[in-house]
Amino acid sequence: MSTGRQTFSRAALLACLATLGLAAQTVQAAPDAARGEQVYARCLGCHALASDRVGPRHCGLIGRRAASIGGFDYSPALQRADIVWNEKTLNRFLTNPMRVVPGTSMTYDGVPIAADRDDLIAYLKKVNTEAVCNPESHKP
């Protein structure tokens, strides 16, 4: 037989567990650069880290103004874009490149899953501190 106190304790415990469950659903895991490298494989058809391909190199991307690598043939739309690549601008662009920069020649539809974008950006930030992206290999 339950007393009023035990009933309250069970109710309180259930409420706490429900609250923790909701909190756990809203907390996302920290970005994973190793997983971001796997996401980056989607980019390799057009981009490379240390050299230009169909798309410009990604070494030195973080903090770089869009369309600023000398000698690369950027679309007029990207040349006009007032973007400096950082976590926020990359996230927006990677969500839907053609919506963020209408007329861009990057015809890739984007990275629709937020966790994939976060991981990809973490990877790009990580490799920009490694030897593959030393300052001599990515001067704009």
C-alpha positions in Angstrom: 0.0 0.0 0.0 1.5 3.4 -1.0 1.6 6.4 1.3 1.1 9.9 0.0 4.8 10.5 0.4 5.8 7.4 -1.7 3.4 8.4 -4.4 4.8 11.9 -4.5 8.3 10.5 -4.7 7.5 8.2 -7.6 5.8 11.0 -9.4 8.7 13.3 -8.8 11.1 10.7 -10.0 9.1 10.1 -13.1 8.9 13.8 -13.8 12.7 14.1 -13.4 13.4 11.2 -15.7 11.0 12.6 -18.3 12.8 16.0 -18.1 16.2 14.3 -18.4 14.9 12.3 -21.4 13.8 15.5 -23.1 17.1 17.2 -22.3 19.1 14.2 -23.7 17.2 14.4 -26.9 18.0 18.1 -27.4 21.8 17.8 -26.7 23.8 16.9 -29.8 27.1 15.2 -29.6 30.2 17.3 -30.1 31.4 17.5 -33.7 33.6 14.6 -34.7 36.4 15.5 -37.0 37.2 11.8 -37.8 33.6 11.4 -39.0 33.9 14.7 -40.8 36.7 13.2 -42.9 34.2 10.5 -44.1 31.7 13.3 -44.9 34.5 15.1 -46.8 34.8 12.1 -49.2 31.6 13.6 -50.8 33.6 16.7 -51.7 36.6 14.9 -53.3 34.9 14.7 -56.7 35.6 18.4 -57.1 37.8 19.6 -54.2 41.1 18.6 -52.6 42.8 20.0 -49.5 46.0 21.3 -50.9 45.4 21.8 -54.6 42.7 23.3 -56.8 40.6 20.9 -58.9 37.2 21.7 -60.4 36.6 23.5 -57.1 39.1 25.5 -55.1 41.4 24.0 -52.5 40.2 23.7 -48.9 43.5 24.3 -47.1 43.3 27.7 -45.5 39.5 27.8 -46.0 38.7 28.9 -42.4 39.0 32.6 -42.2 39.5 33.1 -45.9 37.3 35.4 -48.0 35.2 33.6 -50.6 36.6 33.7 -54.1 40.0 34.9 -53.0 42.4 32.3 -54.3 44.3 33.9 -57.1 44.2 32.2 -60.4 41.1 30.1 -59.6 38.1 30.8 -62.0 35.3 31.5 -59.5 31.7 32.1 -60.6 30.7 35.8 -60.8 28.1 35.1 -58.1 30.8 33.9 -55.6 33.1 36.7 -56.5 30.3 39.2 -55.5 29.4 37.3 -52.3 30.6 39.0 -49.2 31.5 35.9 -47.3 34.4 35.0 -45.0 34.4 31.3 -44.3 33.9 30.4 -40.7 31.7 27.9 -38.9 28.5 29.9 -39.3 29.0 30.8 -43.0 30.1 27.3 -43.9 27.1 25.8 -42.2 24.7 28.1 -44.1 26.5 27.5 -47.4 26.7 23.8 -47.0 23.1 23.5 -46.1 22.1 24.8 -49.6 24.9 26.4 -51.7 22.6 27.6 -54.5 20.2 29.3 -52.1 23.0 31.1 -50.2 24.9 32.2 -53.3 22.4 32.1 -56.3 24.4 31.6 -59.5 27.3 29.8 -57.8 28.9 27.2 -60.1 28.9 24.7 -57.2 26.0 22.6 -58.2 26.2 20.2 -55.3 22.9 20.2 -53.4 24.6 20.5 -50.0 24.8 18.5 -46.8 21.3 18.3 -45.5 22.1 16.7 -42.1 23.2 19.2 -39.5 25.4 16.6 -37.7 27.2 15.8 -40.9 27.8 19.6 -41.5 29.1 20.0 -38.0 31.5 17.0 -38.4 32.7 18.3 -41.8 33.4 21.7 -40.5 35.3 20.2 -37.5 37.4 18.2 -40.0 38.1 21.3 -42.1 39.2 23.2 -39.0 41.4 20.3 -37.9 43.2 19.8 -41.2 43.9 23.5 -41.5 46.2 23.1 -38.5 48.0 20.0 -39.8 51.1 19.7 -42.1 49.0 19.1 -45.2 47.7 22.7 -44.9 50.9 24.4 -44.0 51.0 28.2 -44.7 53.2 27.7 -47.8 50.7 25.4 -49.5 47.6 27.7 -49.4 48.6 31.3 -49.7 45.7 33.2 -51.4 
